[in-house]
């Protein structure tokens, strides 16, 4: 398998997605956190297409040399693209869109912790009263 072709296919795929996301950010259709998450996805897509084409080509060559290499590369590239989009987006969201990074969610979490603690104190007080 010609590694240069696989590499360029991955770079072009991830690069085109990155250009679309950059335009969306410029036009105000995407926040900077979303843009960062999408950038993570685009980098993983480039790697996924590259790896998928390489390993698909190797598998196709093992099954049916020649035409199997071509079919395996195409199918591997498509599978690599789909898997990388899902994994990359999830990783980007975990890193850049964590709820703990949002001050509103932190306040809500703190309020819930206070409510849980007061609930536990009330239950302990009731249990002690019943024992006496």
ZADO-1210 file (C-alpha; in nm, 4 decimals, padded with zeros to 6 digits):
<atoms>
<atom x="00.0000" y="00.0000" z="00.0000" code="UNK" pos="1"/>
<atom x="00.1304" y="00.3440" z="-00.0863" code="UNK" pos="2"/>
<atom x="00.1491" y="00.5164" z="00.2502" code="UNK" pos="3"/>
<atom x="00.1633" y="00.8613" z="00.0944" code="UNK" pos="4"/>
<atom x="-00.1818" y="00.8193" z="-00.0580" code="UNK" pos="5"/>
<atom x="-00.3359" y="00.7125" z="00.2718" code="UNK" pos="6"/>
<atom x="-00.1707" y="00.9976" z="00.4545" code="UNK" pos="7"/>
<atom x="-00.2921" y="01.2568" z="00.2044" code="UNK" pos="8"/>
<atom x="-00.6437" y="01.1128" z="00.2107" code="UNK" pos="9"/>
<atom x="-00.6511" y="01.1566" z="00.5883" code="UNK" pos="10"/>
<atom x="-00.5064" y="01.5071" z="00.5752" code="UNK" pos="11"/>
<atom x="-00.7541" y="01.6155" z="00.3073" code="UNK" pos="12"/>
<atom x="-01.0521" y="01.4649" z="00.4916" code="UNK" pos="13"/>
<atom x="-00.9618" y="01.6255" z="00.8251" code="UNK" pos="14"/>
<atom x="-00.8575" y="01.9500" z="00.6561" code="UNK" pos="15"/>
<atom x="-01.1868" y="01.9931" z="00.4708" code="UNK" pos="16"/>
<atom x="-01.3810" y="01.9377" z="00.7918" code="UNK" pos="17"/>
<atom x="-01.1579" y="02.1883" z="00.9705" code="UNK" pos="18"/>
<atom x="-01.2213" y="02.4507" z="00.7011" code="UNK" pos="19"/>
<atom x="-01.5979" y="02.4051" z="00.7385" code="UNK" pos="20"/>
<atom x="-01.5729" y="02.4400" z="01.1164" code="UNK" pos="21"/>
<atom x="-01.3516" y="02.7487" z="01.0858" code="UNK" pos="22"/>
<atom x="-01.6101" y="02.9122" z="00.8607" code="UNK" pos="23"/>
<atom x="-01.8862" y="02.8227" z="01.1071" code="UNK" pos="24"/>
<atom x="-01.6849" y="02.9820" z="01.3903" code="UNK" pos="25"/>
<atom x="-01.6221" y="03.2964" z="01.1845" code="UNK" pos="26"/>
<atom x="-01.9939" y="03.3267" z="01.1023" code="UNK" pos="27"/>
<atom x="-02.0933" y="03.2906" z="01.4680" code="UNK" pos="28"/>
<atom x="-02.2582" y="02.9503" z="01.4208" code="UNK" pos="29"/>
<atom x="-02.0233" y="02.7806" z="01.6668" code="UNK" pos="30"/>
<atom x="-01.8726" y="02.8710" z="02.0048" code="UNK" pos="31"/>
<atom x="-01.5003" y="02.8488" z="02.0723" code="UNK" pos="32"/>
<atom x="-01.5513" y="02.5437" z="02.2942" code="UNK" pos="33"/>
<atom x="-01.7446" y="02.3708" z="02.0180" code="UNK" pos="34"/>
<atom x="-01.4728" y="02.4699" z="01.7718" code="UNK" pos="35"/>
<atom x="-01.2056" y="02.3171" z="01.9948" code="UNK" pos="36"/>
<atom x="-01.4063" y="01.9944" z="02.0255" code="UNK" pos="37"/>
<atom x="-01.4577" y="01.9828" z="01.6486" code="UNK" pos="38"/>
<atom x="-01.0864" y="02.0418" z="01.5923" code="UNK" pos="39"/>
<atom x="-01.0125" y="01.7388" z="01.8105" code="UNK" pos="40"/>
<atom x="-01.2564" y="01.5408" z="01.5975" code="UNK" pos="41"/>
<atom x="-01.0936" y="01.6594" z="01.2749" code="UNK" pos="42"/>
<atom x="-00.7462" y="01.5545" z="01.3881" code="UNK" pos="43"/>
<atom x="-00.8723" y="01.2091" z="01.4854" code="UNK" pos="44"/>
<atom x="-01.0548" y="01.1811" z="01.1510" code="UNK" pos="45"/>
<atom x="-00.7279" y="01.2427" z="00.9677" code="UNK" pos="46"/>
<atom x="-00.5583" y="00.9702" z="01.1703" code="UNK" pos="47"/>
<atom x="-00.8596" y="00.7370" z="01.1406" code="UNK" pos="48"/>
<atom x="-00.8778" y="00.7622" z="00.7621" code="UNK" pos="49"/>
<atom x="-00.5045" y="00.7057" z="00.7343" code="UNK" pos="50"/>
<atom x="-00.5045" y="00.4036" z="00.9653" code="UNK" pos="51"/>
<atom x="-00.8251" y="00.2627" z="00.8169" code="UNK" pos="52"/>
<atom x="-00.6905" y="00.2787" z="00.4638" code="UNK" pos="53"/>
<atom x="-00.3611" y="00.1206" z="00.5655" code="UNK" pos="54"/>
<atom x="-00.5060" y="-00.1660" z="00.7656" code="UNK" pos="55"/>
<atom x="-00.7942" y="-00.2174" z="00.5229" code="UNK" pos="56"/>
<atom x="-00.5446" y="-00.2427" z="00.2388" code="UNK" pos="57"/>
<atom x="-00.3343" y="-00.4937" z="00.4308" code="UNK" pos="58"/>
<atom x="-00.6403" y="-00.7052" z="00.5124" code="UNK" pos="59"/>
<atom x="-00.7679" y="-00.6813" z="00.1548" code="UNK" pos="60"/>
<atom x="-00.4282" y="-00.7876" z="00.0208" code="UNK" pos="61"/>
<atom x="-00.4275" y="-01.0894" z="00.2501" code="UNK" pos="62"/>
<atom x="-00.7727" y="-01.1973" z="00.1276" code="UNK" pos="63"/>
<atom x="-00.7443" y="-01.1154" z="-00.2425" code="UNK" pos="64"/>
<atom x="-00.4255" y="-00.9468" z="-00.3668" code="UNK" pos="65"/>
<atom x="-00.4797" y="-00.6650" z="-00.6125" code="UNK" pos="66"/>
<atom x="-00.8502" y="-00.5857" z="-00.6129" code="UNK" pos="67"/>
<atom x="-00.8774" y="-00.6781" z="-00.2446" code="UNK" pos="68"/>
<atom x="-00.6184" y="-00.4139" z="-00.1630" code="UNK" pos="69"/>
<atom x="-00.8247" y="-00.1450" z="-00.3323" code="UNK" pos="70"/>
<atom x="-01.1553" y="-00.2581" z="-00.1812" code="UNK" pos="71"/>
<atom x="-00.9982" y="-00.3005" z="00.1621" code="UNK" pos="72"/>
<atom x="-00.8452" y="00.0470" z="00.1482" code="UNK" pos="73"/>
<atom x="-01.1751" y="00.2110" z="00.0549" code="UNK" pos="74"/>
<atom x="-01.3780" y="00.0214" z="00.3147" code="UNK" pos="75"/>
<atom x="-01.1073" y="00.0708" z="00.5796" code="UNK" pos="76"/>
<atom x="-01.0938" y="00.4430" z="00.5085" code="UNK" pos="77"/>
<atom x="-01.4719" y="00.4752" z="00.5434" code="UNK" pos="78"/>
<atom x="-01.4796" y="00.2750" z="00.8666" code="UNK" pos="79"/>
<atom x="-01.1801" y="00.4676" z="01.0040" code="UNK" pos="80"/>
<atom x="-01.3552" y="00.7952" z="00.9225" code="UNK" pos="81"/>
<atom x="-01.6795" y="00.6986" z="01.0979" code="UNK" pos="82"/>
<atom x="-01.5111" y="00.5580" z="01.4088" code="UNK" pos="83"/>
<atom x="-01.2727" y="00.8531" z="01.4358" code="UNK" pos="84"/>
<atom x="-01.5585" y="01.1052" z="01.4069" code="UNK" pos="85"/>
<atom x="-01.7427" y="00.9471" z="01.7007" code="UNK" pos="86"/>
<atom x="-01.4358" y="00.8949" z="01.9189" code="UNK" pos="87"/>
<atom x="-01.2860" y="01.2353" z="01.8356" code="UNK" pos="88"/>
<atom x="-01.6080" y="01.4237" z="01.9067" code="UNK" pos="89"/>
<atom x="-01.6582" y="01.2449" z="02.2375" code="UNK" pos="90"/>
<atom x="-01.2982" y="01.3126" z="02.3403" code="UNK" pos="91"/>
<atom x="-01.3270" y="01.6768" z="02.2371" code="UNK" pos="92"/>
<atom x="-01.6490" y="01.7204" z="02.4310" code="UNK" pos="93"/>
<atom x="-01.4988" y="01.5584" z="02.7400" code="UNK" pos="94"/>
<atom x="-01.1974" y="01.7871" z="02.7294" code="UNK" pos="95"/>
<atom x="-01.3522" y="02.1171" z="02.6202" code="UNK" pos="96"/>
<atom x="-01.7197" y="02.0996" z="02.7234" code="UNK" pos="97"/>
<atom x="-01.6984" y="01.9439" z="03.0677" code="UNK" pos="98"/>
<atom x="-01.9846" y="02.0446" z="03.2964" code="UNK" pos="99"/>
<atom x="-01.7355" y="02.1219" z="03.5738" code="UNK" pos="100"/>
<atom x="-01.5892" y="02.3996" z="03.3566" code="UNK" pos="101"/>
<atom x="-01.9246" y="02.5785" z="03.3456" code="UNK" pos="102"/>
<atom x="-01.9719" y="02.8049" z="03.6546" code="UNK" pos="103"/>
<atom x="-02.3512" y="02.7660" z="03.6387" code="UNK" pos="104"/>
<atom x="-02.3241" y="02.3888" z="03.6672" code="UNK" pos="105"/>
<atom x="-02.0741" y="02.4232" z="03.9515" code="UNK" pos="106"/>
<atom x="-02.3194" y="02.6385" z="04.1480" code="UNK" pos="107"/>
<atom x="-02.6005" y="02.3926" z="04.0857" code="UNK" pos="108"/>
<atom x="-02.3749" y="02.1072" z="04.1955" code="UNK" pos="109"/>
<atom x="-02.2786" y="02.2921" z="04.5131" code="UNK" pos="110"/>
<atom x="-02.6443" y="02.3647" z="04.5916" code="UNK" pos="111"/>
<atom x="-02.7285" y="01.9977" z="04.5462" code="UNK" pos="112"/>
<atom x="-02.4414" y="01.8989" z="04.7782" code="UNK" pos="113"/>
<atom x="-02.5699" y="02.1395" z="05.0458" code="UNK" pos="114"/>
<atom x="-02.9223" y="02.0010" z="05.0064" code="UNK" pos="115"/>
<atom x="-02.7924" y="01.6434" z="05.0359" code="UNK" pos="116"/>
<atom x="-02.5918" y="01.7275" z="05.3473" code="UNK" pos="117"/>
<atom x="-02.8893" y="01.8984" z="05.5150" code="UNK" pos="118"/>
<atom x="-03.1068" y="01.5981" z="05.4264" code="UNK" pos="119"/>
<atom x="-02.8543" y="01.3649" z="05.5892" code="UNK" pos="120"/>
<atom x="-02.8344" y="01.5838" z="05.9027" code="UNK" pos="121"/>
<atom x="-03.2150" y="01.5875" z="05.9315" code="UNK" pos="122"/>
<atom x="-03.2295" y="01.2092" z="05.8943" code="UNK" pos="123"/>
<atom x="-02.9597" y="01.1620" z="06.1606" code="UNK" pos="124"/>
<atom x="-03.1450" y="01.3962" z="06.3979" code="UNK" pos="125"/>
<atom x="-03.4682" y="01.2040" z="06.3469" code="UNK" pos="126"/>
<atom x="-03.2919" y="00.8730" z="06.4061" code="UNK" pos="127"/>
<atom x="-03.1387" y="01.0005" z="06.7285" code="UNK" pos="128"/>
<atom x="-03.4752" y="01.1330" z="06.8467" code="UNK" pos="129"/>
<atom x="-03.6360" y="00.7963" z="06.7838" code="UNK" pos="130"/>
<atom x="-03.3642" y="00.6157" z="06.9834" code="UNK" pos="131"/>
<atom x="-03.4139" y="00.8425" z="07.2860" code="UNK" pos="132"/>
</atoms>
